[in-house]
Amino acid sequence: MRAKRLGLILFKYVLFLFLVLLISFFLPRLIPGSPLSTLAGDGSGYGNGVPLAALEQFEAYYSPTLPLPQQFARYLSHLARFDLGYSFFYKTPVAERIWGAARWTLLLSLSALALATVFGTLLGVLLGLWRHGRGALMLPPLLAVQAVPTFLLAAVAQMLLAYRLRLFPATGAVTPGLLPGQPGYAADVLAHMALPLIVLTLSEIPSIAIFAYNSTLRVKQAPYVAFARYLNIAPRQIKLRFVVKNIVPDLLGKLNIQAVLCIMGSMFVEAVFSYPGLGQLLKNATSYRDYPLMQGILLVSCLYGIAVNLVFELLLSRHVRTS
């Protein structure tokens, strides 16, 4: 039964992966006439600022003159070699450019998610366990923070803490000229990441805390918790074994969504702080109409979402079996 369930989960995500690949394949081919039509301009090879060599790279990758089945086979062949095409703006392979930016985005977003999960869950559970519903008094401040757009919070923090008080670097991920392996490189990276990390963590905490608070209240009212009190089980054991343990499935479901939303939030923060992650990369790709780079970012983002959902579904399935 366990193997069958695992097989169904994997089949479902293989189907999702195939649909993502189909969407990624057809998007550039929805341009009327040819994927090159809006890029070639007047035929001089520099339409819209795109050099002839880049257009040739684009045509070699997409092969628009071949039948669609052959194009799709070539596309899958490219992906199997981690070949996502060639960037017009950066004049480098798309995969190379995305990997360089994704490292910074993952470092920032996953660090923020870990901190927000710990502090948000602890805060929500503690508020939910307070007697006489006093924890509800903290909900309005949490909702107020949650209502502030992430980019606005980032802009205010940058103006006040970076430019006015000079407590943190204002932009970038590392001091220009400082290279990996040089003394002080790691400390410099952490110093540049500190303010974006604080902003992103603060923007994520309210959502997790409110969710944990509501889940705690729901579990506290469950019949088995009342029966545990009737059996005179120690209050500490009731909180840990009957309340906290039984909100884990809800939290895993919430973190599943939050792990994807955190990446989106980090893109807004990156744009404000000029942090060299996927958000800044997507901004540049959009500004310069770099279609291969935009398509690559879309594909990688979708694959990240599928991977996150698969991991959390497997964790939730395992938790249910061991409960």
C-alpha positions as CSV (number, residue, x, y, z in Angstrom):
1,M,0.0,0.0,0.0
2,R,2.9,2.3,0.9
3,A,4.6,1.6,-2.5
4,K,1.4,2.2,-4.4
5,R,0.8,5.5,-2.7
6,L,4.4,6.6,-3.4
7,G,4.0,5.5,-7.0
8,L,0.8,7.6,-7.4
9,I,2.5,10.7,-6.0
10,L,5.5,10.3,-8.3
11,F,3.2,9.7,-11.3
12,K,1.3,12.9,-10.5
13,Y,4.4,15.0,-10.4
14,V,5.8,13.4,-13.5
15,L,2.5,14.6,-15.2
16,F,3.0,18.1,-13.7
17,L,6.6,18.1,-15.0
18,F,5.4,17.1,-18.5
19,L,2.8,19.9,-18.5
20,V,5.4,22.5,-17.5
21,L,7.7,21.4,-20.3
22,L,4.8,21.6,-22.8
23,I,4.0,25.2,-21.6
24,S,7.6,26.2,-21.7
25,F,8.0,24.7,-25.2
26,F,5.0,26.4,-26.7
27,L,5.3,29.9,-25.1
28,P,8.0,31.3,-27.5
29,R,6.3,29.6,-30.4
30,L,3.0,31.5,-29.8
31,I,4.7,34.6,-31.3
32,P,2.9,35.0,-34.7
33,G,4.9,33.8,-37.7
34,S,8.2,32.8,-36.0
35,P,9.9,33.2,-32.6
36,L,12.4,35.4,-34.4
37,S,9.8,37.7,-36.0
38,T,9.7,40.4,-33.3
39,L,13.4,40.2,-32.7
40,A,14.8,40.4,-36.2
41,G,13.4,43.9,-36.7
42,D,14.2,45.2,-40.1
43,G,16.4,42.2,-41.0
44,S,19.7,44.0,-40.4
45,G,20.6,41.7,-37.6
46,Y,20.3,44.4,-34.9
47,G,16.6,44.8,-34.6
48,N,15.6,45.8,-31.1
49,G,19.3,45.8,-30.2
50,V,19.8,42.1,-30.7
51,P,23.1,41.2,-32.5
52,L,23.0,38.8,-35.5
53,A,25.1,36.2,-33.6
54,A,22.5,36.1,-30.8
55,L,19.7,35.6,-33.3
56,E,21.6,32.8,-34.9
57,Q,22.0,31.2,-31.5
58,F,18.3,31.6,-30.9
59,E,17.4,30.0,-34.3
60,A,19.8,27.1,-33.8
61,Y,18.2,26.4,-30.4
62,Y,14.5,26.6,-31.3
63,S,14.8,25.4,-35.0
64,P,11.5,27.0,-36.0
65,T,11.5,25.5,-39.5
66,L,11.3,21.9,-38.3
67,P,8.0,20.2,-37.6
68,L,6.7,20.6,-34.0
69,P,7.4,17.0,-32.9
70,Q,11.0,17.3,-34.0
71,Q,11.3,20.7,-32.3
72,F,9.9,19.2,-29.1
73,A,12.4,16.3,-29.3
74,R,15.3,18.7,-29.8
75,Y,14.0,20.8,-26.9
76,L,13.9,17.8,-24.5
77,S,17.4,16.9,-25.8
78,H,18.6,20.4,-24.9
79,L,17.0,20.2,-21.4
80,A,18.6,16.8,-20.8
81,R,22.0,18.6,-21.2
82,F,20.8,21.5,-19.0
83,D,20.9,23.7,-22.1
84,L,18.3,26.5,-21.7
85,G,19.4,28.6,-24.7
86,Y,21.4,31.8,-25.1
87,S,20.8,35.1,-23.4
88,F,20.6,38.1,-25.8
89,F,21.4,40.7,-23.1
90,Y,24.2,38.9,-21.2
91,K,25.7,37.1,-24.3
92,T,26.1,33.9,-22.1
93,P,24.2,30.6,-21.8
94,V,20.9,31.1,-20.0
95,A,21.5,28.1,-17.6
96,E,24.8,29.7,-16.5
97,R,23.2,33.1,-15.8
98,I,20.2,31.6,-14.0
99,W,22.4,29.4,-11.8
100,G,24.6,32.4,-10.9
101,A,21.5,34.3,-9.8
102,A,19.6,31.4,-8.2
103,R,22.3,30.9,-5.6
104,W,21.7,34.3,-4.2
105,T,17.9,34.0,-4.3
106,L,18.0,30.6,-2.6
107,L,20.4,31.8,0.1
108,L,18.2,34.8,0.9
109,S,14.8,33.2,0.6
110,L,15.5,29.9,2.3
111,S,17.3,31.6,5.2
112,A,14.3,34.0,5.6
113,L,11.9,31.1,5.4
114,A,13.8,29.1,8.1
115,L,13.9,32.1,10.4
116,A,10.2,33.0,9.8
117,T,9.1,29.4,10.3
118,V,10.8,29.2,13.7
119,F,9.8,32.6,15.0
120,G,6.3,32.6,13.4
121,T,5.4,29.1,14.6
122,L,6.7,29.7,18.2
123,L,4.8,33.0,18.3
124,G,1.6,31.5,16.9
125,V,1.6,28.5,19.2
126,L,2.4,30.6,22.3
127,L,-0.5,33.0,21.4
128,G,-2.8,30.1,20.8
129,L,-1.9,28.4,24.2
130,W,-2.5,31.6,26.2
131,R,-5.5,31.3,28.5
132,H,-8.7,33.2,28.2
133,G,-8.0,34.1,24.6
134,R,-5.5,36.8,25.4
135,G,-3.4,35.8,22.4
136,A,-6.1,37.4,20.1
137,L,-4.8,40.8,21.3
138,M,-1.7,40.3,19.2
139,L,-3.6,39.6,16.0
140,P,-4.2,43.2,14.9
141,P,-0.5,44.1,14.9
142,L,0.3,41.0,13.0
143,L,-2.4,41.7,10.4
144,A,-1.1,45.3,10.1
145,V,2.5,44.1,9.3
146,Q,1.1,41.5,6.9
147,A,-0.8,44.2,5.0
148,V,2.3,46.2,4.3
149,P,3.6,45.3,0.8
150,T,7.0,43.7,0.9
151,F,8.6,46.2,-1.6
152,L,7.3,49.1,0.6
153,L,8.7,47.6,3.7
154,A,12.0,47.0,1.9
155,A,12.1,50.6,0.6
156,V,11.4,52.1,4.1
157,A,14.0,49.9,5.7
158,Q,16.6,50.8,3.1
159,M,16.0,54.5,3.5
160,L,16.0,54.5,7.3
161,L,18.5,51.8,8.2
162,A,20.9,51.9,5.3
163,Y,20.9,55.4,4.0
164,R,20.0,57.4,7.1
165,L,21.5,55.4,10.0
166,R,24.1,53.6,7.8
167,L,23.7,50.4,9.8
168,F,23.7,48.1,6.8
169,P,25.0,48.2,3.2
170,A,22.3,49.7,1.0
171,T,22.6,47.6,-2.2
172,G,24.3,44.6,-3.7
173,A,25.3,41.2,-2.3
174,V,29.0,41.8,-1.9
175,T,31.5,44.8,-2.0
176,P,32.7,45.3,-5.6
177,G,36.1,43.8,-6.1
178,L,35.9,41.4,-3.2
179,L,36.2,37.8,-4.5
180,P,35.4,34.4,-3.0
181,G,38.3,33.1,-0.9
182,Q,39.6,36.5,0.0
183,P,39.7,37.5,3.7
184,G,36.4,38.9,4.9
185,Y,34.3,37.7,1.9
186,A,31.9,35.6,4.0
187,A,31.4,38.4,6.5
188,D,30.8,40.9,3.7
189,V,28.2,38.6,2.1
190,L,26.4,38.3,5.4
191,A,26.5,42.1,6.0
192,H,24.9,42.8,2.6
193,M,22.3,40.1,3.1
194,A,21.4,41.2,6.7
195,L,18.9,43.9,5.8
196,P,17.1,42.1,2.9
197,L,16.9,39.1,5.2
198,I,15.4,41.1,8.0
199,V,12.8,42.6,5.7
200,L,11.9,39.3,4.1
201,T,11.7,37.5,7.4
202,L,9.4,40.2,8.9
203,S,7.1,40.0,5.9
204,E,6.8,36.2,6.3
205,I,6.4,35.9,10.1
206,P,2.8,37.3,10.4
207,S,1.3,34.8,7.9
208,I,2.9,31.8,9.6
209,A,2.1,33.1,13.1
210,I,-1.6,33.7,12.4
211,F,-1.9,30.3,10.7
212,A,-0.1,28.6,13.7
213,Y,-2.4,30.5,16.1
214,N,-5.6,29.4,14.4
215,S,-4.4,25.8,14.1
216,T,-3.5,25.7,17.8
217,L,-7.0,27.0,18.7
218,R,-8.6,24.4,16.6
219,V,-6.6,21.5,18.1
220,K,-7.1,22.8,21.7
221,Q,-10.9,22.4,21.2
222,A,-10.6,18.8,19.9
223,P,-12.3,16.1,22.0
224,Y,-9.0,14.2,22.5
225,V,-7.5,17.2,24.2
226,A,-10.4,17.5,26.5
227,F,-10.2,13.8,27.3
228,A,-6.5,14.2,28.1
229,R,-7.4,16.9,30.6
230,Y,-10.0,14.6,32.1
231,L,-7.4,11.9,32.5
232,N,-5.3,14.4,34.5
233,I,-2.4,14.3,32.1
234,A,0.2,17.0,32.9
235,P,-0.5,20.3,31.1
236,R,3.0,20.3,29.6
237,Q,2.4,16.9,28.1
238,I,-0.9,17.9,26.7
239,K,0.6,20.9,25.0
240,L,3.5,19.0,23.5
241,R,2.0,15.6,22.6
242,F,-1.6,16.5,21.9
243,V,-1.6,20.1,20.7
244,V,1.8,20.9,19.1
245,K,2.2,17.4,17.5
246,N,-1.2,17.6,15.9
247,I,-0.7,21.0,14.2
248,V,2.4,19.7,12.3
249,P,0.3,18.5,9.3
250,D,-1.3,21.9,9.0
251,L,2.0,23.7,9.3
252,L,3.6,21.5,6.6
253,G,0.8,22.4,4.3
254,K,1.3,26.1,5.0
255,L,5.1,25.9,4.6
256,N,4.5,24.2,1.3
257,I,2.8,27.3,0.0
258,Q,5.1,29.7,1.9
259,A,8.3,28.1,0.4
260,V,7.0,29.2,-3.0
261,L,5.7,32.6,-2.0
262,C,9.0,33.3,-0.2
263,I,10.8,33.1,-3.5
264,M,8.3,35.6,-5.0
265,G,8.7,37.9,-2.1
266,S,12.5,37.7,-2.3
267,M,12.2,38.9,-6.0
268,F,10.6,42.2,-4.8
269,V,13.2,42.6,-2.1
270,E,16.0,42.0,-4.6
271,A,14.7,44.6,-6.9
272,V,14.8,47.2,-4.1
273,F,18.2,46.3,-2.8
274,S,19.7,45.5,-6.3
275,Y,20.5,42.1,-4.9
276,P,21.8,39.9,-7.8
277,G,19.2,37.1,-7.6
278,L,16.5,35.9,-9.9
279,G,14.3,39.0,-9.2
280,Q,17.0,41.4,-10.5
281,L,17.7,39.0,-13.4
282,L,14.0,38.8,-14.4
283,K,13.8,42.6,-14.2
284,N,16.7,42.9,-16.6
285,A,15.4,40.2,-18.9
286,T,12.0,42.0,-19.1
287,S,13.5,45.4,-19.6
288,Y,15.7,44.2,-22.6
289,R,13.1,41.7,-24.0
290,D,15.5,38.8,-23.4
291,Y,13.0,36.1,-24.4
292,P,15.3,33.0,-23.8
293,L,16.2,34.3,-20.4
294,M,12.6,35.0,-19.4
295,Q,11.6,31.5,-20.6
296,G,14.5,29.9,-18.7
297,I,13.5,31.8,-15.5
298,L,9.9,30.7,-15.9
299,L,10.9,27.1,-16.4
300,V,13.2,27.0,-13.4
301,S,10.6,28.7,-11.2
302,C,8.0,26.1,-12.2
303,L,10.4,23.2,-11.6
304,Y,11.2,24.7,-8.2
305,G,7.5,24.8,-7.3
306,I,7.0,21.2,-8.4
307,A,10.1,20.1,-6.3
308,V,8.9,21.9,-3.2
309,N,5.4,20.5,-3.5
310,L,6.8,17.0,-3.9
311,V,9.1,17.2,-0.9
312,F,6.3,18.5,1.4
313,E,3.8,16.0,0.2
314,L,6.3,13.2,0.9
315,L,7.0,14.7,4.4
316,L,3.3,15.0,5.1
317,S,2.6,11.4,3.9
318,R,5.4,10.1,6.2
319,H,4.1,12.1,9.1
320,V,0.6,10.7,8.7
321,R,2.0,7.1,8.6
322,T,4.1,7.6,11.8
323,S,1.4,9.4,13.8
